[in-house]
């Protein structure tokens, strides 16, 4: 079984309480939490959610390494969002300069904080939830749509495949970025030719993995098939569900 992240990243987060929770519970709570984050009208709600994130970090300090690594991918988005609100939002001025908006600064900081919190909890979900569990949970939650004739079970199987190969694609892409940095002084045409060769090799590796998986499935040895007994609603799920709803209700009441 493989997680949403690579095998090396996810192996340290197995056999924990969060990884044993029902995937339907984690999907629902994550959805409600993200809705709470982006519907917040002030920093008060984000402060409570930030305290929850701090609790997660105190419980599993190893999350911070994974979070900082992926935070670098959003650095330009966060900076652009802040500058966009700072220069274009009408309202009170900053330092007496008409081009700088104090209200825009607050709004930009709030949007960046919302993005960071959403990224953090989504990453926690990815670390503690395996791809088979995600597909199974979504299939169960969307199962009522099957009565309308929608292919929910087939979509769940396709989702398992997608989540299985995402870490493989990322693993192949990291060396491409590193090799591209080593040849920054080359011309554009030479860099494009080198990139095309590297991408072709990476695609062949992924295709070989897909072919091997297809052969396993044809032999009846599907490594992605989840056992229903692994996902049973237990007492811990009920306790976490009640606590999660209480926390979200408290945030919405602010």
C-alpha positions as CSV (number, residue, x, y, z in Angstrom):
1,X,0.0,0.0,0.0
2,X,1.3,3.4,-0.9
3,X,0.4,6.8,0.5
4,X,-0.4,10.1,-1.1
5,X,3.3,10.9,-0.7
6,X,6.3,8.9,-1.6
7,X,7.2,5.7,0.4
8,X,10.1,7.5,2.1
9,X,7.9,10.4,3.2
10,X,5.0,8.4,4.4
11,X,6.7,5.5,6.2
12,X,7.3,7.7,9.4
13,X,3.6,8.5,9.7
14,X,2.1,5.0,9.7
15,X,0.7,3.2,12.7
16,X,-0.4,6.4,14.4
17,X,-3.8,7.3,15.7
18,X,-4.5,9.7,12.8
19,X,-3.6,7.1,10.3
20,X,-6.0,4.6,11.9
21,X,-9.0,6.9,11.8
22,X,-11.7,6.2,9.3
23,X,-11.0,7.9,6.0
24,X,-14.6,9.1,5.7
25,X,-14.1,11.0,9.0
26,X,-10.9,12.6,7.9
27,X,-12.4,13.6,4.5
28,X,-15.4,15.2,6.1
29,X,-13.4,17.0,8.8
30,X,-10.9,18.3,6.3
31,X,-13.6,19.6,4.0
32,X,-15.4,21.4,6.9
33,X,-12.1,22.8,8.2
34,X,-11.0,24.2,4.8
35,X,-14.5,25.7,4.5
36,X,-14.1,27.3,7.9
37,X,-10.7,28.7,7.0
38,X,-11.7,30.3,3.8
39,X,-15.0,31.6,5.2
40,X,-13.3,33.4,8.1
41,X,-14.1,37.1,8.2
42,X,-11.3,37.9,10.7
43,X,-8.1,36.8,12.3
44,X,-10.0,35.4,15.4
45,X,-11.1,32.2,13.6
46,X,-7.7,31.8,12.0
47,X,-6.1,32.1,15.4
48,X,-8.1,29.2,16.8
49,X,-7.3,27.1,13.7
50,X,-3.7,28.1,14.1
51,X,-3.7,26.8,17.6
52,X,-5.0,23.5,16.3
53,X,-2.2,23.4,13.8
54,X,0.3,24.1,16.6
55,X,-1.2,21.2,18.5
56,X,-0.6,19.0,15.5
57,X,3.0,20.1,15.3
58,X,3.5,19.5,19.1
59,X,2.1,16.0,18.7
60,X,4.0,15.2,15.5
61,X,7.0,17.5,15.2
62,X,8.2,15.7,12.0
63,X,5.3,17.4,10.1
64,X,7.2,20.7,10.1
65,X,9.9,19.3,7.8
66,X,7.4,18.2,5.3
67,X,5.5,21.5,5.5
68,X,8.5,23.7,5.1
69,X,9.7,21.6,2.1
70,X,6.3,22.3,0.3
71,X,6.0,25.8,1.5
72,X,8.8,26.8,-0.9
73,X,6.6,26.0,-3.8
74,X,4.1,28.6,-2.7
75,X,6.5,31.4,-1.9
76,X,5.8,33.4,-5.0
77,X,2.1,32.9,-4.8
78,X,2.1,34.2,-1.2
79,X,4.3,37.2,-2.1
80,X,2.2,38.1,-5.1
81,X,-1.0,37.8,-3.1
82,X,0.3,40.1,-0.4
83,X,1.6,42.7,-2.9
84,X,-1.6,42.6,-4.9
85,X,-3.7,43.4,-1.9
86,X,-1.2,45.9,-0.6
87,X,-1.2,48.1,-3.8
88,X,-4.8,47.5,-5.1
89,X,-7.1,47.3,-2.1
90,X,-8.9,50.6,-1.3
91,X,-9.0,51.8,2.2
92,X,-6.8,53.4,4.9
93,X,-3.3,54.3,3.7
94,X,0.0,53.0,5.1
95,X,2.8,55.4,6.2
96,X,0.8,58.2,4.6
97,X,1.4,56.8,1.1
98,X,-1.6,56.6,-1.2
99,X,-0.2,53.7,-3.1
100,X,0.1,51.5,0.0
101,X,-3.1,50.3,1.6
102,X,-3.2,49.4,5.3
103,X,-6.5,47.5,4.8
104,X,-4.9,45.7,1.8
105,X,-1.9,44.7,4.0
106,X,-4.2,43.1,6.5
107,X,-6.3,41.4,3.8
108,X,-3.2,40.1,2.1
109,X,-1.8,38.7,5.4
110,X,-5.1,37.1,6.1
111,X,-5.3,35.4,2.6
112,X,-1.8,34.2,3.0
113,X,-2.6,32.8,6.4
114,X,-5.6,31.0,5.0
115,X,-3.5,29.4,2.3
116,X,-0.9,28.3,4.8
117,X,-3.4,26.7,7.1
118,X,-5.3,25.0,4.2
119,X,-1.9,23.7,3.0
120,X,-0.9,22.5,6.4
121,X,-4.1,20.5,7.1
122,X,-4.2,19.1,3.6
123,X,-0.6,17.9,4.0
124,X,-1.5,16.3,7.3
125,X,-4.3,14.5,5.6
126,X,-1.9,13.3,2.9
127,X,0.7,12.1,5.4
128,X,-1.7,10.1,7.5
129,X,-4.1,8.8,4.8
130,X,-3.1,6.2,2.2
131,X,-4.4,6.5,-1.4
132,X,-6.5,3.3,-1.1
133,X,-8.2,4.8,2.0
134,X,-8.9,8.1,0.2
135,X,-10.5,6.4,-2.7
136,X,-12.5,4.1,-0.5
137,X,-13.7,7.0,1.7
138,X,-14.7,9.1,-1.3
139,X,-16.5,6.2,-2.9
140,X,-18.5,5.6,0.3
141,X,-19.3,9.3,0.8
142,X,-20.5,9.6,-2.9
143,X,-22.2,6.2,-2.9
144,X,-25.7,7.9,-2.8
145,X,-25.0,9.3,-6.2
146,X,-24.8,5.8,-7.6
147,X,-28.6,5.6,-7.3
148,X,-28.7,8.3,-9.9
149,X,-26.7,6.2,-12.3
150,X,-23.3,7.8,-11.7
151,X,-20.3,5.4,-11.9
152,X,-19.1,6.0,-8.4
153,X,-17.3,2.7,-7.9
154,X,-15.4,3.1,-11.3
155,X,-14.4,6.6,-10.3
156,X,-13.1,5.3,-7.0
157,X,-10.9,2.7,-8.8
158,X,-9.6,5.4,-11.2
159,X,-8.8,7.7,-8.2
160,X,-6.7,4.9,-6.6
161,X,-4.6,4.8,-9.8
162,X,-4.2,8.5,-9.9
163,X,-3.2,8.8,-6.2
164,X,-0.8,5.8,-6.7
165,X,1.1,7.4,-9.6
166,X,1.2,10.9,-8.3
167,X,4.2,10.2,-5.9
168,X,5.9,8.4,-8.8
169,X,5.5,11.4,-11.0
170,X,6.9,13.8,-8.3
171,X,9.8,11.5,-7.7
172,X,10.7,11.6,-11.4
173,X,10.2,15.4,-11.6
174,X,12.6,16.2,-8.7
175,X,15.7,15.1,-10.6
176,X,14.6,17.0,-13.7
177,X,14.5,20.3,-11.7
178,X,17.9,19.5,-10.2
179,X,19.5,18.8,-13.5
180,X,17.9,21.9,-15.0
181,X,19.6,24.0,-12.4
182,X,23.0,22.5,-13.2
183,X,22.7,23.6,-16.9
184,X,21.2,27.1,-16.4
185,X,24.1,28.7,-18.4
186,X,23.2,26.7,-21.6
187,X,21.2,28.2,-24.4
188,X,17.5,27.9,-24.6
189,X,17.5,25.4,-27.4
190,X,20.1,23.2,-25.7
191,X,18.1,23.3,-22.5
192,X,14.9,22.4,-24.3
193,X,16.6,19.5,-26.0
194,X,18.0,18.2,-22.7
195,X,14.7,18.7,-21.0
196,X,12.8,16.7,-23.7
197,X,15.2,13.8,-23.3
198,X,14.9,13.8,-19.6
199,X,11.1,14.0,-19.7
200,X,11.0,11.2,-22.2
201,X,13.1,9.0,-19.9
202,X,10.8,9.9,-16.9
203,X,7.7,9.0,-18.9
204,X,9.2,5.6,-19.9
205,X,9.9,4.9,-16.2
206,X,6.3,5.7,-15.3
207,X,4.9,3.7,-18.2
208,X,7.0,0.6,-17.1
209,X,5.6,0.9,-13.6
210,X,2.1,1.2,-15.0
211,X,2.7,-1.9,-17.2
212,X,4.0,-3.9,-14.2
213,X,0.9,-2.9,-12.2
214,X,-1.4,-3.9,-15.1
215,X,0.3,-7.3,-15.2
216,X,-0.3,-7.8,-11.4
217,X,-3.9,-6.8,-11.8
218,X,-4.4,-9.3,-14.7
219,X,-3.0,-12.0,-12.5
220,X,-5.5,-11.1,-9.8
221,X,-2.8,-9.7,-7.6
222,X,-3.9,-6.0,-7.3
223,X,-1.6,-4.3,-4.8
224,X,-4.0,-1.3,-4.7
225,X,-7.1,-3.2,-3.6
226,X,-8.1,-2.2,-0.1
227,X,-9.5,-4.6,2.5
228,X,-12.9,-3.4,3.8
229,X,-11.9,-4.6,7.3
230,X,-9.2,-2.0,7.4
231,X,-11.8,0.8,7.4
232,X,-14.3,0.2,10.2
233,X,-15.9,3.0,12.2
234,X,-14.6,2.7,15.7
235,X,-15.0,4.4,19.0
236,X,-12.0,6.7,18.3
237,X,-13.7,7.8,15.1
238,X,-16.9,8.8,17.0
239,X,-14.9,10.7,19.7
240,X,-12.9,12.6,17.0
241,X,-16.1,13.3,15.0
242,X,-17.8,14.9,18.0
243,X,-14.6,16.9,19.0
244,X,-14.2,18.0,15.4
245,X,-17.8,19.2,15.0
246,X,-17.5,21.0,18.4
247,X,-14.3,22.8,17.3
248,X,-15.8,23.8,13.9
249,X,-19.0,25.0,15.5
250,X,-17.0,27.1,18.0
251,X,-15.1,28.7,15.1
252,X,-18.3,29.5,13.2
253,X,-19.8,31.1,16.3
254,X,-17.1,33.7,16.5
